Amino acid sequence: MTTTFSIAQFRQYFPAIQDITIFLDSAATALKPNNLISATVNCYQPINISVHRDQHPTA
């Protein structure tokens, strides 16, 4: 059984590398797949707590 790796299929999970431009300075910032971006948005979107967190009921 031979398994092949499709770079095009891999790229679909990473919005930052879907176009032709390639950035070679990603050592400081890791690329983020769509499911991580969605999870981050879902975490921060519904509730926005102020800097005075201890005074907020959801804290």
C-alpha positions in Angstrom: 0.0 0.0 0.0 1.4 3.4 -1.0 0.2 6.6 0.6 0.8 9.8 -1.3 0.9 13.3 0.2 -1.1 16.0 -1.6 0.3 19.5 -0.9 -2.9 21.0 -2.4 -5.1 19.1 0.0 -2.8 20.1 2.9 -2.9 23.8 1.9 -6.7 23.9 2.1 -6.5 23.8 5.9 -4.2 26.8 6.2 -5.7 30.1 4.9 -2.3 31.9 5.1 -0.8 29.6 2.5 -3.7 29.1 0.0 -2.3 31.7 -2.5 0.9 31.6 -4.4 2.8 33.8 -1.9 5.1 31.8 0.4 6.5 33.4 3.6 9.7 31.8 4.8 9.7 33.6 8.2 7.1 31.4 9.9 9.6 30.2 12.6 8.3 33.0 15.0 4.7 32.5 14.2 3.2 29.1 13.4 0.7 28.7 10.7 -2.8 28.1 12.0 -5.3 25.7 10.4 -8.9 26.6 9.8 -10.2 24.5 12.8 -8.0 26.4 15.2 -9.1 29.8 13.8 -12.7 28.7 14.1 -12.2 27.5 17.7 -10.5 30.8 18.6 -13.4 32.8 17.1 -16.0 30.7 18.9 -14.2 31.2 22.2 -14.0 35.0 22.0 -17.1 35.9 20.0 -20.0 35.1 22.3 -18.6 36.7 25.5 -16.4 39.7 25.8 -15.4 40.4 29.4 -13.9 43.7 30.5 -10.5 44.2 32.0 -12.2 44.2 35.4 -12.9 40.5 35.2 -13.6 39.9 38.9 -16.6 42.3 38.7 -18.3 40.4 35.9 -20.8 37.5 36.7 -19.3 35.2 34.1 -15.7 35.5 35.5 
